């Protein structure tokens, strides 16, 4: 089964599979600075395409709502145009309306326009090192399993590699993994999203998965670029497992 991915920028990507159109973490603002309390987040690049051109969308997969680099002002406005928004229970409570909060391992079915369907399952995620949860808040990843397919797509959301992510391999046959990388360091010297070590650990734990790395450009607090990640994969002999996406250019994968 074919999957078409289009990177819009940052954590925002269009996933087209089994007749459904899913969008990850909508961020469509132009470059600017955001006051995030004790820190300032700086966005350097705008989206690769007009958000209106992405419609219609069958569902938004929102890893979390409370950080500007995962849901910005224009992204919030975009949510109103999506028939379904799936996120954390805490996020659903904050956003209100018809936004759906999924607990870990909870699944829902998303239908496409021609009665195609995919199953979306919430997966564990931790937005930084142990103990960061009171600061970083709740986050969630997703596994997307098309109808009549044994293979699945993993969308990490903002997480590091830890035992919760490793547990996914016991439940799903991940054939395509969309990892949020960049080794984000908005505060302190620790990273809050996957860096090279995390992504390489993931690659070894999920040997059948082809890996796409996003959320590693467009913001000042990312310390590891897509090209640096690619060099790390090549160093350990995994170059053929990683695909670098060009913003706005669709890429096709088989699951």
DRENDO-1510 file (C-alpha; in Angstrom, 1 decimal, always signed):
<recs>
REC; n; res; u; v; w
REC; 1; UNK; +0.0; +0.0; +0.0 .
REC; 2; UNK; +1.3; +3.4; -0.9 .
REC; 3; UNK; +1.6; +6.3; +1.5 .
REC; 4; UNK; +2.3; +9.9; +0.2 .
REC; 5; UNK; +4.0; +12.3; +2.6 .
REC; 6; UNK; +4.3; +16.0; +2.1 .
REC; 7; UNK; +6.3; +18.0; +4.6 .
REC; 8; UNK; +4.7; +21.5; +5.1 .
REC; 9; UNK; +7.3; +22.6; +7.6 .
REC; 10; UNK; +8.3; +21.9; +11.2 .
REC; 11; UNK; +6.1; +19.2; +12.6 .
REC; 12; UNK; +3.4; +19.7; +10.0 .
REC; 13; UNK; +3.1; +17.0; +7.4 .
REC; 14; UNK; +0.3; +15.7; +5.2 .
REC; 15; UNK; -0.2; +11.9; +5.2 .
REC; 16; UNK; -2.3; +10.4; +2.4 .
REC; 17; UNK; -3.1; +6.8; +2.8 .
REC; 18; UNK; -6.0; +4.5; +2.0 .
REC; 19; UNK; -8.1; +7.4; +0.7 .
REC; 20; UNK; -7.7; +9.4; +3.9 .
REC; 21; UNK; -5.9; +12.7; +4.5 .
REC; 22; UNK; -4.3; +13.2; +7.9 .
REC; 23; UNK; -2.4; +16.3; +9.0 .
REC; 24; UNK; +0.1; +16.4; +11.8 .
REC; 25; UNK; +0.6; +19.3; +14.3 .
REC; 26; UNK; -0.6; +22.3; +12.2 .
REC; 27; UNK; +1.8; +25.3; +12.2 .
REC; 28; UNK; +1.2; +27.8; +9.5 .
REC; 29; UNK; +2.3; +31.2; +11.0 .
REC; 30; UNK; +5.0; +33.3; +9.3 .
REC; 31; UNK; +8.3; +33.8; +11.1 .
REC; 32; UNK; +8.0; +35.5; +14.5 .
REC; 33; UNK; +8.9; +35.2; +18.1 .
REC; 34; UNK; +6.5; +33.7; +20.7 .
REC; 35; UNK; +6.5; +34.5; +24.4 .
REC; 36; UNK; +6.4; +31.1; +26.1 .
REC; 37; UNK; +6.6; +32.2; +29.7 .
REC; 38; UNK; +10.2; +31.7; +30.9 .
REC; 39; UNK; +11.5; +31.2; +27.3 .
REC; 40; UNK; +11.0; +32.7; +23.9 .
REC; 41; UNK; +10.5; +30.5; +20.9 .
REC; 42; UNK; +11.6; +31.9; +17.5 .
REC; 43; UNK; +10.2; +30.7; +14.3 .
REC; 44; UNK; +12.5; +31.2; +11.3 .
REC; 45; UNK; +10.5; +30.0; +8.3 .
REC; 46; UNK; +6.9; +29.9; +7.2 .
REC; 47; UNK; +4.9; +27.0; +5.7 .
REC; 48; UNK; +5.8; +25.5; +2.3 .
REC; 49; UNK; +2.2; +25.8; +1.1 .
REC; 50; UNK; -1.0; +27.7; +1.8 .
REC; 51; UNK; -3.0; +25.8; +4.4 .
REC; 52; UNK; -6.2; +26.2; +2.3 .
REC; 53; UNK; -4.6; +24.1; -0.4 .
REC; 54; UNK; -4.4; +21.1; +2.1 .
REC; 55; UNK; -8.2; +20.9; +2.5 .
REC; 56; UNK; -10.1; +18.7; +2.8 .
REC; 57; UNK; -8.5; +17.0; +5.8 .
REC; 58; UNK; -10.1; +13.9; +7.4 .
REC; 59; UNK; -8.4; +14.3; +10.7 .
REC; 60; UNK; -5.6; +16.2; +12.5 .
REC; 61; UNK; -3.2; +14.2; +14.6 .
REC; 62; UNK; -2.1; +16.7; +17.3 .
REC; 63; UNK; +0.7; +15.6; +19.5 .
REC; 64; UNK; +0.0; +18.4; +21.9 .
REC; 65; UNK; -1.6; +21.9; +21.9 .
REC; 66; UNK; +0.4; +23.9; +24.5 .
REC; 67; UNK; +3.6; +24.6; +22.6 .
REC; 68; UNK; +3.8; +27.2; +19.8 .
REC; 69; UNK; +6.0; +25.1; +17.6 .
REC; 70; UNK; +3.4; +22.3; +17.5 .
REC; 71; UNK; +0.2; +24.4; +17.3 .
REC; 72; UNK; +0.5; +28.1; +16.4 .
REC; 73; UNK; -2.1; +30.8; +15.9 .
REC; 74; UNK; -2.9; +29.9; +12.3 .
REC; 75; UNK; -2.8; +26.2; +13.2 .
REC; 76; UNK; -5.5; +26.8; +15.9 .
REC; 77; UNK; -7.7; +28.5; +13.3 .
REC; 78; UNK; -7.1; +25.5; +10.9 .
REC; 79; UNK; -8.5; +23.1; +13.5 .
REC; 80; UNK; -12.0; +24.4; +12.9 .
REC; 81; UNK; -11.8; +23.2; +9.3 .
REC; 82; UNK; -11.0; +19.6; +10.3 .
REC; 83; UNK; -13.9; +17.3; +11.0 .
REC; 84; UNK; -11.8; +15.5; +13.6 .
REC; 85; UNK; -8.9; +16.5; +15.8 .
REC; 86; UNK; -7.2; +13.8; +17.9 .
REC; 87; UNK; -4.9; +14.7; +20.8 .
REC; 88; UNK; -4.3; +14.2; +24.5 .
REC; 89; UNK; -7.2; +14.3; +27.0 .
REC; 90; UNK; -5.6; +17.4; +28.6 .
REC; 91; UNK; -5.4; +19.0; +25.1 .
REC; 92; UNK; -9.0; +18.1; +24.3 .
REC; 93; UNK; -10.1; +19.8; +27.6 .
REC; 94; UNK; -8.2; +22.9; +26.8 .
REC; 95; UNK; -9.3; +23.2; +23.1 .
REC; 96; UNK; -12.9; +22.2; +23.7 .
REC; 97; UNK; -15.5; +21.7; +21.0 .
REC; 98; UNK; -15.3; +18.4; +19.2 .
REC; 99; UNK; -11.6; +17.8; +19.8 .
REC; 100; UNK; -11.1; +14.2; +20.9 .
REC; 101; UNK; -8.7; +13.2; +23.7 .
REC; 102; UNK; -7.1; +9.7; +23.4 .
REC; 103; UNK; -5.6; +7.8; +26.3 .
REC; 104; UNK; -2.5; +5.6; +25.7 .
REC; 105; UNK; -3.3; +2.6; +23.4 .
REC; 106; UNK; -6.9; +3.9; +22.8 .
REC; 107; UNK; -7.9; +3.6; +19.1 .
REC; 108; UNK; -10.5; +5.3; +16.9 .
REC; 109; UNK; -11.4; +4.8; +13.3 .
REC; 110; UNK; -11.1; +7.7; +10.8 .
REC; 111; UNK; -13.2; +7.4; +7.6 .
REC; 112; UNK; -12.1; +8.9; +4.3 .
REC; 113; UNK; -14.6; +10.4; +1.7 .
REC; 114; UNK; -15.1; +7.0; +0.0 .
REC; 115; UNK; -15.8; +5.0; +3.1 .
REC; 116; UNK; -12.1; +4.1; +3.3 .
REC; 117; UNK; -10.9; +3.9; +6.9 .
REC; 118; UNK; -7.8; +3.9; +9.0 .
REC; 119; UNK; -7.4; +3.0; +12.6 .
REC; 120; UNK; -5.5; +5.6; +14.7 .
REC; 121; UNK; -4.0; +4.5; +18.0 .
REC; 122; UNK; -2.6; +6.8; +20.7 .
REC; 123; UNK; +1.0; +5.8; +21.7 .
REC; 124; UNK; +3.2; +6.7; +24.7 .
REC; 125; UNK; +5.3; +9.8; +24.4 .
REC; 126; UNK; +7.6; +11.7; +26.8 .
REC; 127; UNK; +8.6; +15.2; +25.9 .
REC; 128; UNK; +12.2; +15.1; +27.3 .
REC; 129; UNK; +14.1; +13.3; +30.1 .
REC; 130; UNK; +12.6; +11.6; +33.1 .
REC; 131; UNK; +11.1; +14.2; +35.4 .
REC; 132; UNK; +10.3; +16.7; +32.7 .
REC; 133; UNK; +6.6; +16.0; +32.6 .
REC; 134; UNK; +5.4; +18.7; +35.0 .
REC; 135; UNK; +7.3; +21.2; +32.8 .
REC; 136; UNK; +6.6; +19.8; +29.3 .
REC; 137; UNK; +3.1; +18.6; +29.9 .
REC; 138; UNK; +1.2; +15.7; +28.3 .
REC; 139; UNK; +2.1; +14.6; +24.7 .
REC; 140; UNK; +1.0; +11.7; +22.5 .
REC; 141; UNK; +2.2; +9.8; +19.5 .
REC; 142; UNK; +0.1; +7.9; +17.0 .
REC; 143; UNK; +0.0; +4.7; +15.0 .
REC; 144; UNK; -2.0; +4.7; +11.8 .
REC; 145; UNK; -3.1; +1.4; +10.5 .
REC; 146; UNK; -5.0; +1.3; +7.1 .
REC; 147; UNK; -7.8; -1.1; +6.6 .
REC; 148; UNK; -6.7; -4.4; +5.0 .
REC; 149; UNK; -3.0; -3.6; +5.7 .
REC; 150; UNK; -0.8; -5.5; +8.1 .
REC; 151; UNK; +1.8; -2.6; +8.2 .
REC; 152; UNK; +1.4; +0.6; +10.1 .
REC; 153; UNK; +2.6; +4.2; +10.1 .
REC; 154; UNK; +4.1; +5.7; +13.3 .
REC; 155; UNK; +4.0; +9.4; +14.1 .
REC; 156; UNK; +6.1; +10.0; +17.1 .
REC; 157; UNK; +5.0; +13.5; +18.1 .
REC; 158; UNK; +7.4; +15.3; +20.4 .
REC; 159; UNK; +9.1; +12.5; +22.3 .
REC; 160; UNK; +12.5; +11.1; +23.1 .
REC; 161; UNK; +13.4; +7.4; +22.8 .
REC; 162; UNK; +12.4; +5.6; +26.0 .
REC; 163; UNK; +10.7; +2.3; +27.0 .
REC; 164; UNK; +7.2; +3.7; +26.2 .
REC; 165; UNK; +8.2; +4.1; +22.6 .
REC; 166; UNK; +10.0; +0.7; +22.5 .
REC; 167; UNK; +6.7; -0.9; +23.7 .
REC; 168; UNK; +5.1; -0.1; +20.3 .
REC; 169; UNK; +7.0; -2.9; +18.6 .
REC; 170; UNK; +5.1; -5.5; +20.6 .
REC; 171; UNK; +1.8; -4.2; +19.3 .
REC; 172; UNK; +2.3; -3.0; +15.7 .
REC; 173; UNK; +4.3; -3.8; +12.6 .
REC; 174; UNK; +5.7; -0.4; +11.9 .
REC; 175; UNK; +6.7; +0.0; +8.2 .
REC; 176; UNK; +7.0; +3.8; +8.1 .
REC; 177; UNK; +8.1; +6.0; +11.0 .
REC; 178; UNK; +7.7; +9.8; +11.0 .
REC; 179; UNK; +10.0; +10.9; +13.8 .
REC; 180; UNK; +10.0; +14.4; +15.3 .
REC; 181; UNK; +13.7; +15.0; +15.6 .
REC; 182; UNK; +15.9; +18.1; +15.8 .
REC; 183; UNK; +17.1; +17.4; +19.4 .
REC; 184; UNK; +15.1; +20.4; +20.5 .
REC; 185; UNK; +16.7; +22.4; +23.4 .
REC; 186; UNK; +14.4; +25.3; +24.3 .
REC; 187; UNK; +15.8; +25.3; +27.8 .
REC; 188; UNK; +18.8; +23.8; +29.5 .
REC; 189; UNK; +21.3; +21.4; +27.9 .
REC; 190; UNK; +19.0; +18.4; +27.6 .
REC; 191; UNK; +16.9; +17.7; +24.5 .
REC; 192; UNK; +13.2; +17.4; +24.4 .
REC; 193; UNK; +12.7; +15.7; +21.0 .
REC; 194; UNK; +14.7; +12.9; +19.3 .
REC; 195; UNK; +18.3; +13.4; +18.3 .
REC; 196; UNK; +20.5; +11.1; +16.3 .
REC; 197; UNK; +21.0; +8.7; +19.2 .
REC; 198; UNK; +17.3; +8.4; +19.8 .
REC; 199; UNK; +16.5; +7.9; +16.1 .
REC; 200; UNK; +19.3; +5.3; +15.7 .
REC; 201; UNK; +17.9; +3.4; +18.7 .
REC; 202; UNK; +14.5; +3.5; +17.1 .
REC; 203; UNK; +15.9; +2.2; +13.8 .
REC; 204; UNK; +17.5; -0.8; +15.4 .
REC; 205; UNK; +14.4; -1.6; +17.5 .
REC; 206; UNK; +12.1; -1.4; +14.4 .
REC; 207; UNK; +14.1; -3.0; +11.7 .
REC; 208; UNK; +11.2; -3.1; +9.2 .
REC; 209; UNK; +10.5; +0.6; +9.4 .
REC; 210; UNK; +11.6; +3.1; +6.9 .
REC; 211; UNK; +12.3; +6.4; +8.7 .
REC; 212; UNK; +11.4; +10.0; +7.8 .
REC; 213; UNK; +12.7; +12.7; +10.1 .
REC; 214; UNK; +10.7; +16.0; +10.4 .
REC; 215; UNK; +10.4; +18.8; +13.0 .
REC; 216; UNK; +14.1; +19.6; +12.6 .
REC; 217; UNK; +14.0; +22.9; +10.8 .
REC; 218; UNK; +12.2; +26.2; +10.9 .
REC; 219; UNK; +12.7; +27.0; +14.6 .
REC; 220; UNK; +15.7; +28.4; +16.5 .
REC; 221; UNK; +15.7; +25.8; +19.3 .
REC; 222; UNK; +16.5; +22.9; +17.1 .
REC; 223; UNK; +20.2; +22.0; +17.5 .
REC; 224; UNK; +20.4; +19.1; +15.0 .
REC; 225; UNK; +19.5; +19.5; +11.3 .
REC; 226; UNK; +18.1; +17.0; +8.9 .
REC; 227; UNK; +21.5; +16.8; +7.1 .
REC; 228; UNK; +23.3; +16.2; +10.5 .
REC; 229; UNK; +20.9; +13.4; +11.3 .
REC; 230; UNK; +21.5; +11.9; +7.8 .
REC; 231; UNK; +25.3; +11.9; +8.4 .
REC; 232; UNK; +24.8; +10.1; +11.7 .
REC; 233; UNK; +22.7; +7.4; +10.0 .
REC; 234; UNK; +25.4; +7.0; +7.3 .
REC; 235; UNK; +28.1; +6.7; +10.0 .
REC; 236; UNK; +26.5; +3.7; +11.5 .
REC; 237; UNK; +25.5; +2.1; +8.2 .
REC; 238; UNK; +21.8; +3.0; +8.2 .
REC; 239; UNK; +21.8; +5.5; +5.3 .
REC; 240; UNK; +19.3; +3.4; +3.3 .
REC; 241; UNK; +16.8; +3.5; +6.2 .
REC; 242; UNK; +16.4; +7.3; +6.3 .
REC; 243; UNK; +14.6; +9.5; +3.8 .
REC; 244; UNK; +15.1; +13.3; +3.9 .
REC; 245; UNK; +12.0; +15.2; +2.7 .
REC; 246; UNK; +12.0; +18.4; +0.7 .
REC; 247; UNK; +9.4; +20.9; +2.0 .
REC; 248; UNK; +6.3; +21.0; -0.2 .
REC; 249; UNK; +7.4; +18.0; -2.4 .
REC; 250; UNK; +5.3; +14.8; -2.0 .
REC; 251; UNK; +7.2; +11.6; -1.4 .
REC; 252; UNK; +5.8; +8.1; -1.9 .
REC; 253; UNK; +6.5; +5.1; +0.4 .
REC; 254; UNK; +5.3; +1.5; +0.5 .
REC; 255; UNK; +4.0; -0.1; +3.7 .
</recs>
